[in-house]
Amino acid sequence: MTASRSRPARDLAPPRRGRRPAAGFTLIEVLVAVTIVALCLAAGLRAAGAMTSNAERLAVNSLAQWCAENELTEMRLTKAFPGIGEKPFSCTQLGRDFSGKMTVAATPNPNFRRVEAQVFDDREQPLLTIITIVGRF
């Protein structure tokens, strides 16, 4: 037979009522987590704001490009060799008003002209410039 071991009495005693290990998070850990979340949300809001601003700028530049291309196309469709000088123009695209300036300059070859169409916003700030060469038809 095997000898049975009996457990000492101290192992059978109920646990002491002392401090037990803390469960959960400390205040510092919670504050660090909240700070990290706040920084991530702030960065996300800034990125969303930048995307909105860029989308608006892209829309305005697209409308300005349509205005400039319409003026250049109209000039080409008349099939007249453009005279040297400046000519203002205005354009409305999707309810927005733009002003512009068409500048025609000579080139070293007398059969070609340099044409620059520049479009401005309502504050007269330049939005877009398109430069092309037009030949004698």
Backbone as numpy.savetxt, mean C-alpha at the origin, in Angstrom:
# Nx Ny Nz CAx CAy CAz Cx Cy Cz
8.83 -68.37 51.73 8.03 -67.20 51.73 8.88 -65.96 51.73
8.28 -64.97 51.21 9.01 -63.72 51.15 8.63 -62.87 52.35
9.56 -62.14 52.73 9.28 -61.26 53.87 8.53 -60.04 53.38
7.50 -59.70 54.02 6.73 -58.53 53.60 7.27 -57.31 54.32
7.31 -56.34 53.54 7.78 -55.09 54.11 6.58 -54.24 54.47
6.64 -53.66 55.54 5.56 -52.75 55.91 6.04 -51.33 55.70
5.11 -50.48 55.34 5.47 -49.09 55.09 5.64 -48.37 56.40
6.57 -47.50 56.45 6.73 -46.74 57.70 5.51 -45.86 57.94
5.29 -45.49 59.10 4.12 -44.71 59.50 4.13 -43.32 58.89
5.29 -42.76 58.67 5.33 -41.39 58.13 4.82 -41.34 56.70
4.92 -42.46 55.91 4.41 -42.47 54.54 2.88 -42.53 54.53
2.29 -43.04 55.56 0.85 -43.16 55.62 0.18 -41.92 56.20
0.98 -41.02 56.74 0.41 -39.82 57.36 -0.12 -38.87 56.27
-1.15 -38.11 56.55 -1.68 -37.15 55.57 -0.64 -36.07 55.28
-0.70 -35.47 54.07 0.30 -34.45 53.73 0.17 -33.22 54.63
1.26 -32.53 54.81 1.26 -31.34 55.65 0.51 -30.21 54.97
-0.01 -29.34 55.73 -0.71 -28.18 55.20 0.26 -27.01 55.06
1.15 -27.11 54.20 2.10 -26.03 53.96 1.79 -25.37 52.62
2.72 -24.63 52.11 2.53 -23.97 50.82 2.70 -24.99 49.72
1.78 -25.00 48.84 1.88 -25.91 47.71 2.31 -25.09 46.49
2.83 -25.73 45.45 3.29 -24.98 44.28 2.13 -24.21 43.64
2.44 -23.00 43.20 1.41 -22.14 42.60 1.02 -22.67 41.23
-0.25 -22.63 40.94 -0.74 -23.04 39.62 -1.21 -21.79 38.89
-0.91 -21.66 37.56 -1.34 -20.50 36.79 -0.15 -19.62 36.44
-0.47 -18.39 36.05 0.55 -17.47 35.59 0.75 -16.36 36.60
1.96 -15.84 36.63 2.22 -14.70 37.50 1.77 -13.43 36.80
1.70 -12.36 37.53 1.28 -11.08 36.98 2.25 -10.61 35.89
3.52 -10.80 36.09 4.52 -10.40 35.10 4.32 -11.17 33.79
4.07 -12.45 33.87 3.85 -13.25 32.66 2.61 -12.78 31.90
1.57 -12.43 32.62 0.35 -11.94 31.98 0.60 -10.59 31.32
1.32 -9.70 31.99 1.62 -8.39 31.42 2.50 -8.51 30.17
3.45 -9.41 30.18 4.30 -9.62 28.99 3.45 -10.14 27.84
2.56 -11.07 28.10 1.69 -11.61 27.05 0.77 -10.53 26.49
0.20 -9.71 27.34 -0.68 -8.62 26.88 0.11 -7.61 26.05
1.34 -7.31 26.44 2.18 -6.39 25.68 2.49 -6.94 24.30
2.80 -8.20 24.22 3.10 -8.83 22.92 1.87 -8.79 22.02
0.72 -9.10 22.55 -0.52 -9.06 21.77 -0.80 -7.64 21.30
-0.60 -6.65 22.17 -0.85 -5.25 21.79 0.08 -4.81 20.67
1.34 -5.20 20.74 2.30 -4.83 19.69 1.92 -5.49 18.36
1.50 -6.73 18.40 1.09 -7.42 17.16 -0.15 -6.76 16.56
-1.12 -6.38 17.38 -2.32 -5.71 16.87 -1.98 -4.35 16.30
-1.09 -3.61 16.94 -0.69 -2.30 16.43 0.00 -2.43 15.07
0.87 -3.42 14.94 1.55 -3.65 13.65 0.54 -4.04 12.58
-0.43 -4.85 12.94 -1.45 -5.25 11.98 -2.30 -4.08 11.52
-2.66 -3.18 12.44 -3.44 -2.00 12.08 -2.64 -1.06 11.19
-1.36 -0.92 11.48 -0.51 -0.06 10.64 -0.39 -0.64 9.23
-0.22 -1.94 9.11 -0.14 -2.57 7.80 -1.44 -2.43 7.03
-2.56 -2.58 7.71 -3.87 -2.42 7.05 -4.06 -0.99 6.58
-3.64 -0.02 7.37 -3.73 1.37 6.97 -2.86 1.68 5.76
-1.67 1.12 5.73 -0.77 1.33 4.58 -1.36 0.71 3.32
-1.96 -0.46 3.45 -2.57 -1.10 2.28 -3.74 -0.28 1.76
-4.54 0.29 2.64 -5.66 1.13 2.22 -5.16 2.38 1.51
-4.13 3.00 2.05 -3.55 4.20 1.43 -2.97 3.88 0.06
-2.27 2.77 -0.05 -1.69 2.38 -1.34 -2.76 2.07 -2.37
-3.85 1.46 -1.95 -4.94 1.14 -2.88 -5.57 2.43 -3.41
-5.76 3.42 -2.56 -6.32 4.71 -2.98 -5.37 5.40 -3.97
-4.09 5.40 -3.64 -3.10 6.03 -4.53 -3.05 5.34 -5.88
-3.13 4.02 -5.89 -3.13 3.27 -7.14 -4.36 3.59 -7.97
-5.51 3.71 -7.34 -6.74 4.04 -8.07 -6.64 5.43 -8.71
-6.13 6.41 -7.98 -6.00 7.77 -8.51 -5.00 7.79 -9.67
-3.88 7.08 -9.52 -2.89 7.05 -10.59 -3.42 6.34 -11.83
-4.24 5.33 -11.65 -4.84 4.65 -12.80 -5.78 5.58 -13.55
-6.58 6.35 -12.82 -7.47 7.31 -13.46 -6.69 8.39 -14.20
-5.60 8.86 -13.59 -4.76 9.86 -14.24 -4.12 9.29 -15.51
-3.72 8.03 -15.47 -3.14 7.41 -16.65 -4.17 7.31 -17.77
-5.40 6.99 -17.44 -6.45 6.94 -18.46 -6.62 8.31 -19.11
-6.58 9.37 -18.30 -6.71 10.73 -18.85 -5.58 11.02 -19.83
-4.35 10.75 -19.42 -3.20 11.03 -20.28 -3.26 10.19 -21.56
-3.57 8.92 -21.43 -3.64 8.06 -22.61 -4.78 8.48 -23.54
-5.90 8.96 -22.99 -6.99 9.44 -23.84 -6.55 10.64 -24.67
-5.82 11.56 -24.05 -5.33 12.74 -24.79 -4.35 12.34 -25.89
-3.45 11.43 -25.58 -2.48 10.97 -26.59 -3.18 10.23 -27.72
-4.17 9.42 -27.39 -4.92 8.69 -28.41 -5.70 9.65 -29.29
-6.32 10.65 -28.70 -7.05 11.64 -29.47 -6.12 12.36 -30.45
-4.92 12.68 -29.98 -3.95 13.34 -30.84 -3.56 12.44 -32.01
-3.35 11.16 -31.75 -2.97 10.22 -32.81 -4.11 10.02 -33.80
-5.36 10.00 -33.30 -6.50 9.76 -34.18 -6.77 10.92 -35.14
-6.38 12.12 -34.76 -6.56 13.26 -35.67 -5.61 13.19 -36.85
-4.55 12.39 -36.72 -3.54 12.19 -37.76 -2.92 13.50 -38.23
-2.91 14.47 -37.35 -2.25 15.74 -37.66 -0.91 15.76 -36.91
0.12 16.25 -37.59 1.43 16.36 -36.97 1.35 17.48 -35.93
1.61 17.17 -34.64 1.40 18.17 -33.59 2.38 19.33 -33.69
1.86 20.52 -33.41 2.72 21.70 -33.39 3.46 21.81 -32.07
4.58 22.48 -32.09 5.41 22.63 -30.89 4.73 23.63 -29.95
4.68 23.30 -28.66 4.10 24.18 -27.65 3.38 23.40 -26.56
2.66 24.15 -25.73 1.91 23.55 -24.61 0.43 23.76 -24.82
-0.33 22.75 -24.40 -1.79 22.85 -24.49 -2.38 22.23 -23.23
-3.17 23.01 -22.47 -3.80 22.43 -21.27 -5.01 21.58 -21.66
-5.33 20.64 -20.81 -6.53 19.82 -21.01 -7.12 19.46 -19.66
-8.37 19.09 -19.67 -9.02 18.62 -18.44 -9.71 17.30 -18.74
-9.95 16.56 -17.69 -10.50 15.21 -17.86 -11.27 14.83 -16.60
-12.34 14.10 -16.79 -13.10 13.55 -15.67 -13.17 12.03 -15.83
-12.74 11.32 -14.81 -12.78 9.86 -14.80 -13.43 9.41 -13.51
-14.50 8.65 -13.62 -15.21 8.10 -12.46 -15.54 9.18 -11.43
-15.97 10.33 -11.92 -16.39 11.41 -11.04 -15.27 12.25 -10.48
-14.03 11.98 -10.85 -12.89 12.76 -10.37 -12.41 13.66 -11.49
-12.13 14.91 -11.16 -11.64 15.86 -12.14 -10.12 15.96 -12.07
-9.51 15.93 -13.23 -8.06 16.07 -13.35 -7.77 17.18 -14.35
-6.66 17.84 -14.18 -6.19 18.79 -15.18 -4.85 18.28 -15.70
-4.51 18.71 -16.88 -3.27 18.24 -17.46 -2.67 19.24 -18.41
-1.49 18.89 -18.87 -0.76 19.74 -19.80 -0.07 18.85 -20.82
-0.29 19.14 -22.09 0.35 18.41 -23.18 1.47 19.32 -23.73
2.70 18.84 -23.67 3.84 19.61 -24.14 4.45 18.90 -25.34
4.54 19.60 -26.46 5.13 19.04 -27.68 6.45 19.76 -27.93
7.52 18.99 -28.13 8.86 19.54 -28.36 9.45 18.93 -29.61
10.37 19.65 -30.21 11.06 19.16 -31.41 12.08 18.10 -31.02
12.44 17.28 -31.98 13.48 16.27 -31.82 14.56 16.55 -32.87
15.70 15.89 -32.78 16.73 16.09 -33.80 16.26 15.72 -35.21
15.35 14.77 -35.31 14.77 14.40 -36.60 13.50 15.21 -36.79
13.40 16.03 -37.84 12.23 16.89 -38.01 10.93 16.12 -38.30
11.00 14.83 -38.55 9.80 14.02 -38.81 9.18 13.45 -37.53
9.78 13.76 -36.40 9.27 13.24 -35.12 9.14 14.38 -34.12
8.19 14.23 -33.19 7.98 15.18 -32.11 7.92 14.42 -30.78
8.47 15.05 -29.77 8.41 14.48 -28.42 7.17 15.07 -27.74
6.27 14.18 -27.29 5.02 14.62 -26.68 5.00 14.14 -25.23
4.76 15.09 -24.33 4.70 14.78 -22.90 3.32 15.17 -22.39
2.61 14.20 -21.82 1.31 14.45 -21.21 1.48 14.33 -19.70
1.21 15.42 -19.00 1.36 15.44 -17.56 -0.01 15.71 -16.94
-0.38 14.91 -15.92 -1.70 15.01 -15.28 -1.50 15.45 -13.83
-2.37 16.39 -13.39 -2.31 16.94 -12.05 -3.60 16.63 -11.30
-3.49 16.59 -9.97 -4.70 16.40 -9.16 -5.36 17.75 -8.91
-6.38 17.78 -8.06 -7.12 19.01 -7.80 -6.31 20.05 -7.03
-5.18 19.66 -6.44 -4.29 20.60 -5.75 -3.11 20.99 -6.62
-3.19 20.64 -7.91 -2.13 20.93 -8.89 -0.82 20.21 -8.58
-0.91 19.09 -7.90 0.26 18.24 -7.66 0.38 17.26 -8.82
1.58 17.09 -9.40 1.71 16.14 -10.52 1.48 14.71 -10.07
0.66 14.00 -10.83 0.36 12.60 -10.54 1.10 11.66 -11.47
1.17 12.06 -12.74 1.65 11.12 -13.75 2.19 11.90 -14.94
3.24 11.37 -15.54 3.77 11.93 -16.78 4.00 10.79 -17.76
3.46 10.93 -18.96 3.70 9.95 -20.03 4.40 10.69 -21.17
5.49 10.13 -21.63 6.25 10.73 -22.72 6.28 9.74 -23.88
6.03 10.25 -25.08 6.04 9.39 -26.27 6.61 10.20 -27.44
6.89 9.49 -28.50 7.36 10.12 -29.74 6.29 9.90 -30.80
5.95 10.97 -31.51 4.94 10.91 -32.57 5.63 11.24 -33.88
5.37 10.41 -34.87 5.96 10.64 -36.18 5.00 11.30 -37.15
5.56 11.85 -38.21 4.75 12.45 -39.25 4.00 11.33 -39.97
2.70 11.49 -40.21 1.90 10.44 -40.81 1.96 10.49 -42.29
